[in-house]
């Protein structure tokens, strides 16, 4: 067995914990309740396990909500808030998070040019910042099984649009494998297995 020396994790073309950031937008009760592209309970499970994967690899998180401060909407769903203690939330009125100065500064402050993104809805709050970020030189990776739209058609159309603009679609399993990359990275291998068991991808052996 001959294993190559690990590539530079900052300049690596693939996602690494050192070159990526996670952008989590508008997982709030109103938005979740309006999703019709997948089962809502499954959506919550999937975004929760995606967030756990991100935490396993200590990828920085930029969390945002819309219309909480003005009382029109509720905060991030508790299933995610409890996973993100101490992570600030940037509340906006703009549908396009990229047009909110504080949100954009928070993304820039990570120093990362690869953005893993999950947002509700795909047709608005995922599409608009994805297109803007790509235009400004970021690489954007929507997590396709952790996002949702108001219909299956809305979801599919939005994903086609961002993919045509250069977004790189990624699944939960692919994200975990890309961040782990090598079983020899024992500090995260255990968390990697636990996360994929929770996602229903690995079977738990008794």
N, C-alpha and C positions, 0 to 999 in steps of 0.2 A: 504494500500500500504506500503510494507516494502522494502526499498532499502538498499542493502548491502553497507558497507563502501567501498570507492573507493580503488581498489588494488594499490599497489606501482607502479607508472607509469614508473619507471626506470626498475624494474625487471619483469614487466608484460610480460607474454609469447606472448600476442597479441601486435600489433603495437600501440604505443602511441606517442604523440608529443614529449615526453621526452626521448624515447629510439630509435628513428629512424632518419635516414637522407635520403635525396632525391638525387639520382645521375642521372644527366641529360646529356646525351652524344650525340653529333653530330646531333642536329636538325638544319641542315644547308641546304641551297637551293639545292645543288647537291644531297644530300641524300634524301631529301623529294621528289624531282623530279624523283627519281629512284624507289620509292615505288610502288609496284603493288599488294600488298596483301589487300589493302583497298582503298577507295576513299581518295585522298590526302587532299582535303579540310576538310573532316571529321577527318582525322588524325591530322591536325593542330588544329582543334577545340578541339579534345580530349586531346591533350597534353597541350593545353592552360588551359583547365578546370582542368586538373590534377595539373598543376602548381599553379593554384588559390587555390585548396584544400590544397596543401602543405603550401601555404602562410597563409591561414586561421588559420592553427594550428602552424604556426611559426616553422616548421620543417626546420633544416638547409639544404642548397642546395649546392651541388658540381656540378658546370657546366663545361663542357669540349667541346672543338672543335678539329678538326683535319685539319692541313695544311692551317691555316689562315695566320700565320706569314710568310710562304714561298710563299704566293701568289697563291697557287694552289686551294684554296677554299675560300668561303665567310663565314662570321661570322654567329652565331646563328640567325635564322629567327627573324624578328622584332616582330612578334606576341608573342614571348617568351622574347626577350630582354627587351621589355618595361615592362614586368611583373617582371623583376629581377633587378631593379636598385641597383647598388652598389654591386652586386654579382660578384666576380671575375670569369674570365673564364680561364681555364687551356688549352692552346693550345698544341697539340702534333703532332708528326709525326707517332707515334706507332698506329697501328690499334687497338691493345689491350690497352685500357686506363690504365689497371692495371700495364703495363710495363713502364708507364711514372712516373718518381719519384715524380714530383710536384703534379700530380693528386693523387697518392696514399697517399702522405703525407697529402693532404687536406682531404681525406676521414678519415684517421687515426685521424686527428686533431678534427673531430667532436666528437670523443669519443663514437660514436654510433656503435653498432654491428648488427643492423637491417638496411639493405639498401633497400630502395624502388628505383627501377631502371627503367628508360625509356631510350632507345637508338635506333639509326638507324645505321645499319640494325640489325635485330634480329640475323641473322646468323653469324655476326662477332662482331660488336661493343657492342652488348648486351651479346652474348654468352660468349665471351672470359673473360671479367672482372667478369662476374657472376661466372664462373667456378673457376677462381683464388680466388675470394673472399670467396667462400664456402670452398675451401681447406684451407684457412687461418682462418676459424672459424666464418665467418660472416653468417648471415641469409640474403638471398636475395629475394626480392619480385618484380618480373617483372610485370608492369602494362599492361596487355595483350591487352586492347583496346586503348592504347596510343602508341603502337609500331608498326613497320611494317618491311616487308622484300621485297626482289626483286620479290617474287612470293608468292602465298598462300602456296605452298609446302615448300618454304624456311622458311617462318614464322612458320609453324606448326612443321617442323623438328627441328628448333632451340628451340622452346618452349618445345618440348618433351625432347630434349637433356638436357636442363638445369633443367627441372623438375625431370628427372631421377637422376640428380646429387644432388638434394636436394633443388632446388629453389622452392619457394612457390608462385605460380601464383595468381595474384590478379586483380580484375577489378576496374574501377573507382568508382563505387557505393560501392563496398566492402571496398575500401580504405577509402572513406569518412565516412562510418558507423563505421569502426573500430577505426578511430581516434576520432570521436565524442563520440560514445559509450553510452552516456546518455543525454537525452533531458534536464536534469537538469543543464547541463554545458552551462549556458545561454550566456556566453561570446563568444562562438563559434557557438551556435545553429543557429543564424540568418545567418551567413556565410555559414554554412552547407546547409541550405535550398536553399540559393541563388546559391551555386555552383551546386547543383543537379538539380535545375531548368535550369541553363545554360547548363548542360549536357543532358537535355531532359529526365531526370529520374523522376523528380517531375513536375507536371503540375502547371503552374502559374495561380492562381485564381484571376480573376478580381474583 
